[in-house]
Amino acid sequence: MTGLPKFLMIAGAVLLILGFLMAFTKLGRLPGDIIIKKENSTFYFPVVTSIIASIVLSLIFYIIGRFR
């Protein structure tokens, strides 16, 4: 179980960095993200943001896997 704390620390750091990126950049408001606003409700589906996040995470995990 020595690898679990290290994994949790790295996962937390990655989530913290992604949180800052989402808060201070236009990463969550890209063209292609679906926003439907009605009278008293809003539906938001980040299609393009999800694709970009998936590509970035895939590259990160690929690079980490190459160094193991």
CHARMM-style PDB file with segment names, atoms N, HN, CA, C and O in Angstrom:
ATOM      1  N   MET     1       0.817  -1.210   0.000  1.00  0.00      PROA
ATOM      2  CA  MET     1       0.000   0.000   0.000  1.00  0.00      PROA
ATOM      3  C   MET     1       0.856   1.267   0.000  1.00  0.00      PROA
ATOM      4  O   MET     1       0.356   2.347   0.313  1.00  0.00      PROA
ATOM      5  N   THR     2       2.124   1.150  -0.343  1.00  0.00      PROA
ATOM      6  HN  THR     2       2.531   0.273  -0.598  1.00  0.00      PROA
ATOM      7  CA  THR     2       2.965   2.343  -0.353  1.00  0.00      PROA
ATOM      8  C   THR     2       2.695   3.228  -1.564  1.00  0.00      PROA
ATOM      9  O   THR     2       3.000   4.420  -1.522  1.00  0.00      PROA
ATOM     10  N   GLY     3       2.141   2.689  -2.629  1.00  0.00      PROA
ATOM     11  HN  GLY     3       1.894   1.721  -2.663  1.00  0.00      PROA
ATOM     12  CA  GLY     3       1.882   3.476  -3.826  1.00  0.00      PROA
ATOM     13  C   GLY     3       0.596   4.277  -3.762  1.00  0.00      PROA
ATOM     14  O   GLY     3       0.456   5.271  -4.474  1.00  0.00      PROA
ATOM     15  N   LEU     4      -0.353   3.865  -2.920  1.00  0.00      PROA
ATOM     16  HN  LEU     4      -0.239   3.058  -2.341  1.00  0.00      PROA
ATOM     17  CA  LEU     4      -1.650   4.544  -2.863  1.00  0.00      PROA
ATOM     18  C   LEU     4      -1.542   5.988  -2.373  1.00  0.00      PROA
ATOM     19  O   LEU     4      -2.125   6.867  -3.008  1.00  0.00      PROA
ATOM     20  N   PRO     5      -0.828   6.286  -1.279  1.00  0.00      PROA
ATOM     21  CA  PRO     5      -0.725   7.693  -0.860  1.00  0.00      PROA
ATOM     22  C   PRO     5      -0.069   8.581  -1.915  1.00  0.00      PROA
ATOM     23  O   PRO     5      -0.477   9.726  -2.108  1.00  0.00      PROA
ATOM     24  N   LYS     6       0.937   8.058  -2.589  1.00  0.00      PROA
ATOM     25  HN  LYS     6       1.268   7.128  -2.432  1.00  0.00      PROA
ATOM     26  CA  LYS     6       1.602   8.829  -3.641  1.00  0.00      PROA
ATOM     27  C   LYS     6       0.638   9.104  -4.794  1.00  0.00      PROA
ATOM     28  O   LYS     6       0.601  10.211  -5.332  1.00  0.00      PROA
ATOM     29  N   PHE     7      -0.140   8.091  -5.168  1.00  0.00      PROA
ATOM     30  HN  PHE     7      -0.110   7.192  -4.731  1.00  0.00      PROA
ATOM     31  CA  PHE     7      -1.127   8.263  -6.236  1.00  0.00      PROA
ATOM     32  C   PHE     7      -2.174   9.305  -5.849  1.00  0.00      PROA
ATOM     33  O   PHE     7      -2.545  10.145  -6.668  1.00  0.00      PROA
ATOM     34  N   LEU     8      -2.651   9.254  -4.606  1.00  0.00      PROA
ATOM     35  HN  LEU     8      -2.349   8.571  -3.940  1.00  0.00      PROA
ATOM     36  CA  LEU     8      -3.660  10.212  -4.157  1.00  0.00      PROA
ATOM     37  C   LEU     8      -3.109  11.638  -4.132  1.00  0.00      PROA
ATOM     38  O   LEU     8      -3.828  12.584  -4.454  1.00  0.00      PROA
ATOM     39  N   MET     9      -1.851  11.798  -3.756  1.00  0.00      PROA
ATOM     40  HN  MET     9      -1.266  11.029  -3.494  1.00  0.00      PROA
ATOM     41  CA  MET     9      -1.235  13.129  -3.759  1.00  0.00      PROA
ATOM     42  C   MET     9      -1.118  13.669  -5.192  1.00  0.00      PROA
ATOM     43  O   MET     9      -1.400  14.841  -5.438  1.00  0.00      PROA
ATOM     44  N   ILE    10      -0.708  12.826  -6.119  1.00  0.00      PROA
ATOM     45  HN  ILE    10      -0.478  11.874  -5.919  1.00  0.00      PROA
ATOM     46  CA  ILE    10      -0.573  13.254  -7.514  1.00  0.00      PROA
ATOM     47  C   ILE    10      -1.944  13.566  -8.109  1.00  0.00      PROA
ATOM     48  O   ILE    10      -2.105  14.560  -8.817  1.00  0.00      PROA
ATOM     49  N   ALA    11      -2.931  12.716  -7.823  1.00  0.00      PROA
ATOM     50  HN  ALA    11      -2.800  11.909  -7.248  1.00  0.00      PROA
ATOM     51  CA  ALA    11      -4.286  12.956  -8.339  1.00  0.00      PROA
ATOM     52  C   ALA    11      -4.848  14.258  -7.776  1.00  0.00      PROA
ATOM     53  O   ALA    11      -5.500  15.012  -8.498  1.00  0.00      PROA
ATOM     54  N   GLY    12      -4.606  14.528  -6.505  1.00  0.00      PROA
ATOM     55  HN  GLY    12      -4.077  13.915  -5.918  1.00  0.00      PROA
ATOM     56  CA  GLY    12      -5.064  15.778  -5.895  1.00  0.00      PROA
ATOM     57  C   GLY    12      -4.398  16.989  -6.522  1.00  0.00      PROA
ATOM     58  O   GLY    12      -5.052  18.006  -6.755  1.00  0.00      PROA
ATOM     59  N   ALA    13      -3.102  16.892  -6.798  1.00  0.00      PROA
ATOM     60  HN  ALA    13      -2.571  16.067  -6.609  1.00  0.00      PROA
ATOM     61  CA  ALA    13      -2.385  18.004  -7.425  1.00  0.00      PROA
ATOM     62  C   ALA    13      -2.908  18.260  -8.838  1.00  0.00      PROA
ATOM     63  O   ALA    13      -3.066  19.410  -9.247  1.00  0.00      PROA
ATOM     64  N   VAL    14      -3.173  17.194  -9.575  1.00  0.00      PROA
ATOM     65  HN  VAL    14      -3.045  16.260  -9.243  1.00  0.00      PROA
ATOM     66  CA  VAL    14      -3.711  17.346 -10.933  1.00  0.00      PROA
ATOM     67  C   VAL    14      -5.094  17.993 -10.888  1.00  0.00      PROA
ATOM     68  O   VAL    14      -5.388  18.877 -11.693  1.00  0.00      PROA
ATOM     69  N   LEU    15      -5.935  17.566  -9.966  1.00  0.00      PROA
ATOM     70  HN  LEU    15      -5.696  16.848  -9.312  1.00  0.00      PROA
ATOM     71  CA  LEU    15      -7.266  18.168  -9.844  1.00  0.00      PROA
ATOM     72  C   LEU    15      -7.185  19.631  -9.421  1.00  0.00      PROA
ATOM     73  O   LEU    15      -7.982  20.451  -9.877  1.00  0.00      PROA
ATOM     74  N   LEU    16      -6.237  19.964  -8.559  1.00  0.00      PROA
ATOM     75  HN  LEU    16      -5.589  19.298  -8.189  1.00  0.00      PROA
ATOM     76  CA  LEU    16      -6.050  21.351  -8.144  1.00  0.00      PROA
ATOM     77  C   LEU    16      -5.632  22.220  -9.326  1.00  0.00      PROA
ATOM     78  O   LEU    16      -6.152  23.321  -9.505  1.00  0.00      PROA
ATOM     79  N   ILE    17      -4.706  21.732 -10.121  1.00  0.00      PROA
ATOM     80  HN  ILE    17      -4.284  20.838  -9.976  1.00  0.00      PROA
ATOM     81  CA  ILE    17      -4.252  22.478 -11.297  1.00  0.00      PROA
ATOM     82  C   ILE    17      -5.390  22.639 -12.303  1.00  0.00      PROA
ATOM     83  O   ILE    17      -5.569  23.718 -12.868  1.00  0.00      PROA
ATOM     84  N   LEU    18      -6.154  21.578 -12.528  1.00  0.00      PROA
ATOM     85  HN  LEU    18      -6.008  20.701 -12.069  1.00  0.00      PROA
ATOM     86  CA  LEU    18      -7.298  21.678 -13.443  1.00  0.00      PROA
ATOM     87  C   LEU    18      -8.345  22.656 -12.924  1.00  0.00      PROA
ATOM     88  O   LEU    18      -8.962  23.379 -13.707  1.00  0.00      PROA
ATOM     89  N   GLY    19      -8.548  22.683 -11.618  1.00  0.00      PROA
ATOM     90  HN  GLY    19      -8.047  22.096 -10.982  1.00  0.00      PROA
ATOM     91  CA  GLY    19      -9.489  23.631 -11.024  1.00  0.00      PROA
ATOM     92  C   GLY    19      -9.067  25.070 -11.256  1.00  0.00      PROA
ATOM     93  O   GLY    19      -9.893  25.914 -11.602  1.00  0.00      PROA
ATOM     94  N   PHE    20      -7.776  25.355 -11.067  1.00  0.00      PROA
ATOM     95  HN  PHE    20      -7.105  24.668 -10.786  1.00  0.00      PROA
ATOM     96  CA  PHE    20      -7.285  26.702 -11.335  1.00  0.00      PROA
ATOM     97  C   PHE    20      -7.409  27.053 -12.810  1.00  0.00      PROA
ATOM     98  O   PHE    20      -7.771  28.180 -13.148  1.00  0.00      PROA
ATOM     99  N   LEU    21      -7.115  26.111 -13.684  1.00  0.00      PROA
ATOM    100  HN  LEU    21      -6.820  25.196 -13.410  1.00  0.00      PROA
ATOM    101  CA  LEU    21      -7.251  26.375 -15.117  1.00  0.00      PROA
ATOM    102  C   LEU    21      -8.702  26.664 -15.491  1.00  0.00      PROA
ATOM    103  O   LEU    21      -8.974  27.563 -16.287  1.00  0.00      PROA
ATOM    104  N   MET    22      -9.626  25.908 -14.920  1.00  0.00      PROA
ATOM    105  HN  MET    22      -9.405  25.178 -14.273  1.00  0.00      PROA
ATOM    106  CA  MET    22     -11.048  26.121 -15.226  1.00  0.00      PROA
ATOM    107  C   MET    22     -11.528  27.465 -14.681  1.00  0.00      PROA
ATOM    108  O   MET    22     -12.378  28.110 -15.295  1.00  0.00      PROA
ATOM    109  N   ALA    23     -10.995  27.896 -13.535  1.00  0.00      PROA
ATOM    110  HN  ALA    23     -10.305  27.372 -13.035  1.00  0.00      PROA
ATOM    111  CA  ALA    23     -11.452  29.133 -12.911  1.00  0.00      PROA
ATOM    112  C   ALA    23     -10.886  30.376 -13.598  1.00  0.00      PROA
ATOM    113  O   ALA    23     -11.581  31.385 -13.715  1.00  0.00      PROA
ATOM    114  N   PHE    24      -9.643  30.316 -14.050  1.00  0.00      PROA
ATOM    115  HN  PHE    24      -9.078  29.497 -13.955  1.00  0.00      PROA
ATOM    116  CA  PHE    24      -8.982  31.523 -14.526  1.00  0.00      PROA
ATOM    117  C   PHE    24      -8.765  31.570 -16.035  1.00  0.00      PROA
ATOM    118  O   PHE    24      -8.191  32.537 -16.537  1.00  0.00      PROA
ATOM    119  N   THR    25      -9.202  30.568 -16.758  1.00  0.00      PROA
ATOM    120  HN  THR    25      -9.668  29.783 -16.351  1.00  0.00      PROA
ATOM    121  CA  THR    25      -9.098  30.604 -18.215  1.00  0.00      PROA
ATOM    122  C   THR    25     -10.481  30.384 -18.812  1.00  0.00      PROA
ATOM    123  O   THR    25     -11.454  30.185 -18.085  1.00  0.00      PROA
ATOM    124  N   LYS    26     -10.562  30.418 -20.102  1.00  0.00      PROA
ATOM    125  HN  LYS    26      -9.771  30.580 -20.693  1.00  0.00      PROA
ATOM    126  CA  LYS    26     -11.836  30.176 -20.776  1.00  0.00      PROA
ATOM    127  C   LYS    26     -11.981  28.715 -21.163  1.00  0.00      PROA
ATOM    128  O   LYS    26     -12.652  28.391 -22.143  1.00  0.00      PROA
ATOM    129  N   LEU    27     -11.345  27.823 -20.388  1.00  0.00      PROA
ATOM    130  HN  LEU    27     -10.800  28.086 -19.592  1.00  0.00      PROA
ATOM    131  CA  LEU    27     -11.372  26.407 -20.722  1.00  0.00      PROA
ATOM    132  C   LEU    27     -12.788  25.838 -20.668  1.00  0.00      PROA
ATOM    133  O   LEU    27     -13.105  24.943 -21.451  1.00  0.00      PROA
ATOM    134  N   GLY    28     -13.630  26.314 -19.794  1.00  0.00      PROA
ATOM    135  HN  GLY    28     -13.373  27.042 -19.158  1.00  0.00      PROA
ATOM    136  CA  GLY    28     -14.984  25.801 -19.681  1.00  0.00      PROA
ATOM    137  C   GLY    28     -15.990  26.491 -20.580  1.00  0.00      PROA
ATOM    138  O   GLY    28     -17.165  26.124 -20.583  1.00  0.00      PROA
ATOM    139  N   ARG    29     -15.554  27.484 -21.344  1.00  0.00      PROA
ATOM    140  HN  ARG    29     -14.599  27.782 -21.341  1.00  0.00      PROA
ATOM    141  CA  ARG    29     -16.463  28.246 -22.203  1.00  0.00      PROA
ATOM    142  C   ARG    29     -15.943  28.284 -23.635  1.00  0.00      PROA
ATOM    143  O   ARG    29     -15.846  29.349 -24.244  1.00  0.00      PROA
ATOM    144  N   LEU    30     -15.617  27.133 -24.155  1.00  0.00      PROA
ATOM    145  HN  LEU    30     -15.695  26.268 -23.660  1.00  0.00      PROA
ATOM    146  CA  LEU    30     -15.088  27.047 -25.514  1.00  0.00      PROA
ATOM    147  C   LEU    30     -16.221  26.966 -26.532  1.00  0.00      PROA
ATOM    148  O   LEU    30     -17.325  26.536 -26.197  1.00  0.00      PROA
ATOM    149  N   PRO    31     -15.957  27.378 -27.779  1.00  0.00      PROA
ATOM    150  CA  PRO    31     -16.958  27.176 -28.820  1.00  0.00      PROA
ATOM    151  C   PRO    31     -17.201  25.682 -29.007  1.00  0.00      PROA
ATOM    152  O   PRO    31     -16.249  24.906 -29.097  1.00  0.00      PROA
ATOM    153  N   GLY    32     -18.425  25.286 -29.064  1.00  0.00      PROA
ATOM    154  HN  GLY    32     -19.198  25.916 -28.991  1.00  0.00      PROA
ATOM    155  CA  GLY    32     -18.766  23.871 -29.165  1.00  0.00      PROA
ATOM    156  C   GLY    32     -19.358  23.328 -27.882  1.00  0.00      PROA
ATOM    157  O   GLY    32     -19.967  22.258 -27.892  1.00  0.00      PROA
ATOM    158  N   ASP    33     -19.192  24.046 -26.768  1.00  0.00      PROA
ATOM    159  HN  ASP    33     -18.698  24.915 -26.760  1.00  0.00      PROA
ATOM    160  CA  ASP    33     -19.849  23.660 -25.523  1.00  0.00      PROA
ATOM    161  C   ASP    33     -21.321  24.067 -25.611  1.00  0.00      PROA
ATOM    162  O   ASP    33     -21.640  25.164 -26.070  1.00  0.00      PROA
ATOM    163  N   ILE    34     -22.196  23.197 -25.179  1.00  0.00      PROA
ATOM    164  HN  ILE    34     -21.937  22.306 -24.807  1.00  0.00      PROA
ATOM    165  CA  ILE    34     -23.635  23.417 -25.320  1.00  0.00      PROA
ATOM    166  C   ILE    34     -24.178  24.080 -24.059  1.00  0.00      PROA
ATOM    167  O   ILE    34     -24.010  23.561 -22.955  1.00  0.00      PROA
ATOM    168  N   ILE    35     -24.830  25.229 -24.226  1.00  0.00      PROA
ATOM    169  HN  ILE    35     -24.967  25.651 -25.123  1.00  0.00      PROA
ATOM    170  CA  ILE    35     -25.475  25.934 -23.122  1.00  0.00      PROA
ATOM    171  C   ILE    35     -26.910  26.222 -23.539  1.00  0.00      PROA
ATOM    172  O   ILE    35     -27.149  26.901 -24.537  1.00  0.00      PROA
ATOM    173  N   ILE    36     -27.859  25.706 -22.772  1.00  0.00      PROA
ATOM    174  HN  ILE    36     -27.664  25.154 -21.961  1.00  0.00      PROA
ATOM    175  CA  ILE    36     -29.278  25.946 -23.035  1.00  0.00      PROA
ATOM    176  C   ILE    36     -29.843  26.680 -21.827  1.00  0.00      PROA
ATOM    177  O   ILE    36     -29.854  26.149 -20.716  1.00  0.00      PROA
ATOM    178  N   LYS    37     -30.318  27.917 -22.053  1.00  0.00      PROA
ATOM    179  HN  LYS    37     -30.309  28.348 -22.955  1.00  0.00      PROA
ATOM    180  CA  LYS    37     -30.874  28.717 -20.966  1.00  0.00      PROA
ATOM    181  C   LYS    37     -32.377  28.846 -21.172  1.00  0.00      PROA
ATOM    182  O   LYS    37     -32.836  29.307 -22.216  1.00  0.00      PROA
ATOM    183  N   LYS    38     -33.124  28.437 -20.176  1.00  0.00      PROA
ATOM    184  HN  LYS    38     -32.751  28.063 -19.327  1.00  0.00      PROA
ATOM    185  CA  LYS    38     -34.578  28.607 -20.178  1.00  0.00      PROA
ATOM    186  C   LYS    38     -34.930  29.676 -19.150  1.00  0.00      PROA
ATOM    187  O   LYS    38     -34.047  30.396 -18.682  1.00  0.00      PROA
ATOM    188  N   GLU    39     -36.207  29.789 -18.793  1.00  0.00      PROA
ATOM    189  HN  GLU    39     -36.924  29.205 -19.172  1.00  0.00      PROA
ATOM    190  CA  GLU    39     -36.647  30.838 -17.878  1.00  0.00      PROA
ATOM    191  C   GLU    39     -35.929  30.771 -16.529  1.00  0.00      PROA
ATOM    192  O   GLU    39     -35.318  31.752 -16.107  1.00  0.00      PROA
ATOM    193  N   ASN    40     -35.996  29.633 -15.855  1.00  0.00      PROA
ATOM    194  HN  ASN    40     -36.492  28.835 -16.198  1.00  0.00      PROA
ATOM    195  CA  ASN    40     -35.360  29.528 -14.546  1.00  0.00      PROA
ATOM    196  C   ASN    40     -34.464  28.301 -14.438  1.00  0.00      PROA
ATOM    197  O   ASN    40     -34.313  27.739 -13.353  1.00  0.00      PROA
ATOM    198  N   SER    41     -33.876  27.885 -15.538  1.00  0.00      PROA
ATOM    199  HN  SER    41     -33.999  28.342 -16.419  1.00  0.00      PROA
ATOM    200  CA  SER    41     -32.932  26.769 -15.490  1.00  0.00      PROA
ATOM    201  C   SER    41     -31.901  26.929 -16.603  1.00  0.00      PROA
ATOM    202  O   SER    41     -32.161  27.538 -17.641  1.00  0.00      PROA
ATOM    203  N   THR    42     -30.735  26.368 -16.354  1.00  0.00      PROA
ATOM    204  HN  THR    42     -30.524  25.873 -15.511  1.00  0.00      PROA
ATOM    205  CA  THR    42     -29.650  26.400 -17.330  1.00  0.00      PROA
ATOM    206  C   THR    42     -29.056  25.014 -17.437  1.00  0.00      PROA
ATOM    207  O   THR    42     -28.757  24.382 -16.424  1.00  0.00      PROA
ATOM    208  N   PHE    43     -28.881  24.530 -18.672  1.00  0.00      PROA
ATOM    209  HN  PHE    43     -29.124  25.043 -19.495  1.00  0.00      PROA
ATOM    210  CA  PHE    43     -28.245  23.238 -18.919  1.00  0.00      PROA
ATOM    211  C   PHE    43     -26.934  23.506 -19.627  1.00  0.00      PROA
ATOM    212  O   PHE    43     -26.901  24.181 -20.656  1.00  0.00      PROA
ATOM    213  N   TYR    44     -25.849  22.973 -19.072  1.00  0.00      PROA
ATOM    214  HN  TYR    44     -25.876  22.425 -18.237  1.00  0.00      PROA
ATOM    215  CA  TYR    44     -24.515  23.185 -19.620  1.00  0.00      PROA
ATOM    216  C   TYR    44     -23.870  21.840 -19.865  1.00  0.00      PROA
ATOM    217  O   TYR    44     -23.745  21.033 -18.944  1.00  0.00      PROA
ATOM    218  N   PHE    45     -23.451  21.585 -21.116  1.00  0.00      PROA
ATOM    219  HN  PHE    45     -23.552  22.240 -21.864  1.00  0.00      PROA
ATOM    220  CA  PHE    45     -22.781  20.335 -21.466  1.00  0.00      PROA
ATOM    221  C   PHE    45     -21.485  20.672 -22.196  1.00  0.00      PROA
ATOM    222  O   PHE    45     -21.522  21.061 -23.364  1.00  0.00      PROA
ATOM    223  N   PRO    46     -20.331  20.529 -21.526  1.00  0.00      PROA
ATOM    224  CA  PRO    46     -19.048  20.942 -22.111  1.00  0.00      PROA
ATOM    225  C   PRO    46     -18.461  19.898 -23.057  1.00  0.00      PROA
ATOM    226  O   PRO    46     -17.576  19.139 -22.663  1.00  0.00      PROA
ATOM    227  N   VAL    47     -18.935  19.851 -24.282  1.00  0.00      PROA
ATOM    228  HN  VAL    47     -19.654  20.467 -24.602  1.00  0.00      PROA
ATOM    229  CA  VAL    47     -18.498  18.843 -25.253  1.00  0.00      PROA
ATOM    230  C   VAL    47     -17.021  19.027 -25.607  1.00  0.00      PROA
ATOM    231  O   VAL    47     -16.225  18.105 -25.431  1.00  0.00      PROA
ATOM    232  N   VAL    48     -16.655  20.192 -26.098  1.00  0.00      PROA
ATOM    233  HN  VAL    48     -17.302  20.941 -26.241  1.00  0.00      PROA
ATOM    234  CA  VAL    48     -15.289  20.443 -26.549  1.00  0.00      PROA
ATOM    235  C   VAL    48     -14.322  20.446 -25.369  1.00  0.00      PROA
ATOM    236  O   VAL    48     -13.205  19.942 -25.486  1.00  0.00      PROA
ATOM    237  N   THR    49     -14.735  21.004 -24.242  1.00  0.00      PROA
ATOM    238  HN  THR    49     -15.642  21.413 -24.147  1.00  0.00      PROA
ATOM    239  CA  THR    49     -13.888  21.000 -23.050  1.00  0.00      PROA
ATOM    240  C   THR    49     -13.598  19.575 -22.602  1.00  0.00      PROA
ATOM    241  O   THR    49     -12.477  19.275 -22.192  1.00  0.00      PROA
ATOM    242  N   SER    50     -14.583  18.698 -22.673  1.00  0.00      PROA
ATOM    243  HN  SER    50     -15.494  18.942 -23.007  1.00  0.00      PROA
ATOM    244  CA  SER    50     -14.374  17.300 -22.294  1.00  0.00      PROA
ATOM    245  C   SER    50     -13.407  16.603 -23.243  1.00  0.00      PROA
ATOM    246  O   SER    50     -12.578  15.806 -22.806  1.00  0.00      PROA
ATOM    247  N   ILE    51     -13.504  16.895 -24.531  1.00  0.00      PROA
ATOM    248  HN  ILE    51     -14.178  17.543 -24.886  1.00  0.00      PROA
ATOM    249  CA  ILE    51     -12.596  16.286 -25.504  1.00  0.00      PROA
ATOM    250  C   ILE    51     -11.165  16.751 -25.257  1.00  0.00      PROA
ATOM    251  O   ILE    51     -10.238  15.941 -25.278  1.00  0.00      PROA
ATOM    252  N   ILE    52     -10.978  18.042 -25.023  1.00  0.00      PROA
ATOM    253  HN  ILE    52     -11.731  18.700 -25.005  1.00  0.00      PROA
ATOM    254  CA  ILE    52      -9.635  18.564 -24.765  1.00  0.00      PROA
ATOM    255  C   ILE    52      -9.075  18.000 -23.468  1.00  0.00      PROA
ATOM    256  O   ILE    52      -7.902  17.630 -23.414  1.00  0.00      PROA
ATOM    257  N   ALA    53      -9.895  17.928 -22.418  1.00  0.00      PROA
ATOM    258  HN  ALA    53     -10.848  18.228 -22.462  1.00  0.00      PROA
ATOM    259  CA  ALA    53      -9.436  17.358 -21.148  1.00  0.00      PROA
ATOM    260  C   ALA    53      -9.047  15.896 -21.324  1.00  0.00      PROA
ATOM    261  O   ALA    53      -8.064  15.442 -20.737  1.00  0.00      PROA
ATOM    262  N   SER    54      -9.802  15.161 -22.119  1.00  0.00      PROA
ATOM    263  HN  SER    54     -10.600  15.530 -22.595  1.00  0.00      PROA
ATOM    264  CA  SER    54      -9.489  13.758 -22.371  1.00  0.00      PROA
ATOM    265  C   SER    54      -8.161  13.603 -23.102  1.00  0.00      PROA
ATOM    266  O   SER    54      -7.364  12.729 -22.762  1.00  0.00      PROA
ATOM    267  N   ILE    55      -7.922  14.435 -24.093  1.00  0.00      PROA
ATOM    268  HN  ILE    55      -8.570  15.145 -24.369  1.00  0.00      PROA
ATOM    269  CA  ILE    55      -6.662  14.370 -24.838  1.00  0.00      PROA
ATOM    270  C   ILE    55      -5.481  14.713 -23.935  1.00  0.00      PROA
ATOM    271  O   ILE    55      -4.460  14.026 -23.959  1.00  0.00      PROA
ATOM    272  N   VAL    56      -5.618  15.769 -23.140  1.00  0.00      PROA
ATOM    273  HN  VAL    56      -6.448  16.327 -23.121  1.00  0.00      PROA
ATOM    274  CA  VAL    56      -4.527  16.178 -22.247  1.00  0.00      PROA
ATOM    275  C   VAL    56      -4.239  15.098 -21.218  1.00  0.00      PROA
ATOM    276  O   VAL    56      -3.078  14.766 -20.983  1.00  0.00      PROA
ATOM    277  N   LEU    57      -5.277  14.544 -20.602  1.00  0.00      PROA
ATOM    278  HN  LEU    57      -6.220  14.813 -20.793  1.00  0.00      PROA
ATOM    279  CA  LEU    57      -5.069  13.489 -19.606  1.00  0.00      PROA
ATOM    280  C   LEU    57      -4.476  12.237 -20.237  1.00  0.00      PROA
ATOM    281  O   LEU    57      -3.638  11.576 -19.624  1.00  0.00      PROA
ATOM    282  N   SER    58      -4.896  11.905 -21.446  1.00  0.00      PROA
ATOM    283  HN  SER    58      -5.577  12.442 -21.944  1.00  0.00      PROA
ATOM    284  CA  SER    58      -4.315  10.750 -22.136  1.00  0.00      PROA
ATOM    285  C   SER    58      -2.827  10.955 -22.386  1.00  0.00      PROA
ATOM    286  O   SER    58      -2.032  10.033 -22.202  1.00  0.00      PROA
ATOM    287  N   LEU    59      -2.451  12.149 -22.802  1.00  0.00      PROA
ATOM    288  HN  LEU    59      -3.096  12.898 -22.952  1.00  0.00      PROA
ATOM    289  CA  LEU    59      -1.033  12.441 -23.015  1.00  0.00      PROA
ATOM    290  C   LEU    59      -0.238  12.377 -21.715  1.00  0.00      PROA
ATOM    291  O   LEU    59       0.873  11.847 -21.691  1.00  0.00      PROA
ATOM    292  N   ILE    60      -0.801  12.912 -20.638  1.00  0.00      PROA
ATOM    293  HN  ILE    60      -1.704  13.342 -20.657  1.00  0.00      PROA
ATOM    294  CA  ILE    60      -0.119  12.874 -19.338  1.00  0.00      PROA
ATOM    295  C   ILE    60       0.091  11.440 -18.890  1.00  0.00      PROA
ATOM    296  O   ILE    60       1.191  11.081 -18.470  1.00  0.00      PROA
ATOM    297  N   PHE    61      -0.940  10.617 -18.970  1.00  0.00      PROA
ATOM    298  HN  PHE    61      -1.833  10.909 -19.311  1.00  0.00      PROA
ATOM    299  CA  PHE    61      -0.810   9.227 -18.532  1.00  0.00      PROA
ATOM    300  C   PHE    61       0.112   8.432 -19.455  1.00  0.00      PROA
ATOM    301  O   PHE    61       0.793   7.514 -18.998  1.00  0.00      PROA
ATOM    302  N   TYR    62       0.144   8.767 -20.737  1.00  0.00      PROA
ATOM    303  HN  TYR    62      -0.409   9.513 -21.108  1.00  0.00      PROA
ATOM    304  CA  TYR    62       1.061   8.106 -21.664  1.00  0.00      PROA
ATOM    305  C   TYR    62       2.511   8.430 -21.301  1.00  0.00      PROA
ATOM    306  O   TYR    62       3.370   7.549 -21.282  1.00  0.00      PROA
ATOM    307  N   ILE    63       2.765   9.701 -21.014  1.00  0.00      PROA
ATOM    308  HN  ILE    63       2.066  10.416 -21.029  1.00  0.00      PROA
ATOM    309  CA  ILE    63       4.125  10.111 -20.645  1.00  0.00      PROA
ATOM    310  C   ILE    63       4.540   9.485 -19.319  1.00  0.00      PROA
ATOM    311  O   ILE    63       5.676   9.030 -19.182  1.00  0.00      PROA
ATOM    312  N   ILE    64       3.643   9.457 -18.345  1.00  0.00      PROA
ATOM    313  HN  ILE    64       2.721   9.827 -18.456  1.00  0.00      PROA
ATOM    314  CA  ILE    64       3.950   8.820 -17.058  1.00  0.00      PROA
ATOM    315  C   ILE    64       4.224   7.336 -17.258  1.00  0.00      PROA
ATOM    316  O   ILE    64       5.138   6.790 -16.641  1.00  0.00      PROA
ATOM    317  N   GLY    65       3.452   6.683 -18.103  1.00  0.00      PROA
ATOM    318  HN  GLY    65       2.709   7.127 -18.604  1.00  0.00      PROA
ATOM    319  CA  GLY    65       3.643   5.261 -18.372  1.00  0.00      PROA
ATOM    320  C   GLY    65       4.963   4.954 -19.065  1.00  0.00      PROA
ATOM    321  O   GLY    65       5.535   3.884 -18.860  1.00  0.00      PROA
ATOM    322  N   ARG    66       5.451   5.880 -19.880  1.00  0.00      PROA
ATOM    323  HN  ARG    66       4.986   6.750 -20.046  1.00  0.00      PROA
ATOM    324  CA  ARG    66       6.718   5.666 -20.576  1.00  0.00      PROA
ATOM    325  C   ARG    66       7.906   5.714 -19.617  1.00  0.00      PROA
ATOM    326  O   ARG    66       8.925   5.071 -19.872  1.00  0.00      PROA
ATOM    327  N   PHE    67       7.791   6.467 -18.513  1.00  0.00      PROA
ATOM    328  HN  PHE    67       6.964   6.989 -18.306  1.00  0.00      PROA
ATOM    329  CA  PHE    67       8.896   6.603 -17.566  1.00  0.00      PROA
ATOM    330  C   PHE    67       8.897   5.534 -16.487  1.00  0.00      PROA
ATOM    331  O   PHE    67       9.826   5.495 -15.681  1.00  0.00      PROA
ATOM    332  N   ARG    68       7.915   4.684 -16.440  1.00  0.00      PROA
ATOM    333  HN  ARG    68       7.160   4.716 -17.095  1.00  0.00      PROA
ATOM    334  CA  ARG    68       7.880   3.622 -15.426  1.00  0.00      PROA
ATOM    335  C   ARG    68       8.721   2.484 -15.823  1.00  0.00      PROA
ATOM    336  OT1 ARG    68       8.812   1.499 -15.090  1.00  0.00      PROA
TER     337      ARG     68
END
